[in-house]
């Protein structure tokens, strides 16, 4: 089966190398003292500046690039992990990959619906920050687990 969308195998290692520190720093940045991590300030054009303001396309000052760098690094690393070729890529692995992707979209959609009904206010904003990574993270977990179980069953 021809899969043009997959990256070379080496991208999986690069992805894991980037994912672990970006996940740790992201959790610390989201829930810890983010004043310690400060990569530099920037001026940017924001579509909506702030939670309560309704001003569109305003100029805002962000005191750190950390959140943007962590979001980009975490997203790229998960894309590298999830969409890099296996050493032996065949139709069965492609089927496992597709089933895992569909499963992750369905589960993350159910989580989003439940959270929308049960979480309100600023905690919902925190949830949505975490939810950005939900589909990719669930896909990687389900895919790697299904691949492990497939290989374990075929070795015996």
Long-range contacts (C-beta under 8 A, 24 or more apart in sequence): 1-90, 1-91, 1-94, 3-85, 3-89, 3-94, 5-83, 6-83, 6-84, 6-85, 6-89, 7-80, 7-83, 7-84, 7-85, 8-84, 8-85, 9-84, 9-85, 9-86, 9-87, 10-84, 11-80, 11-83, 11-84, 12-80, 12-81, 12-84, 14-77, 14-80, 15-76, 15-77, 15-78, 15-79, 15-80, 15-81, 15-82, 15-84, 16-77, 16-81, 17-77, 18-73, 18-74, 18-76, 18-77, 18-80, 19-74, 19-77, 19-78, 19-81, 22-70, 22-73, 22-74, 22-77, 23-74, 25-66, 25-70, 26-70, 26-71, 26-74, 29-66, 29-67, 29-70, 30-126, 30-129, 30-130, 34-64, 34-66, 37-64, 37-66, 38-63, 38-64, 38-66, 39-64, 39-65, 39-66, 39-69, 40-64, 40-65, 41-65, 51-122, 51-125, 71-132, 74-133, 75-132, 75-133, 75-136, 78-133, 78-136, 78-137, 78-140, 79-136, 81-140, 82-136, 82-139, 82-140, 82-143, 86-147, 92-150, 93-147, 93-150, 96-143, 96-146, 96-147, 96-150, 97-143, 99-146, 100-139, 100-142, 100-143, 100-146, 101-139, 101-143, 103-138, 103-139, 103-142, 104-135, 104-136, 104-138, 104-139, 104-142, 105-135, 107-138, 108-134, 108-135, 108-138
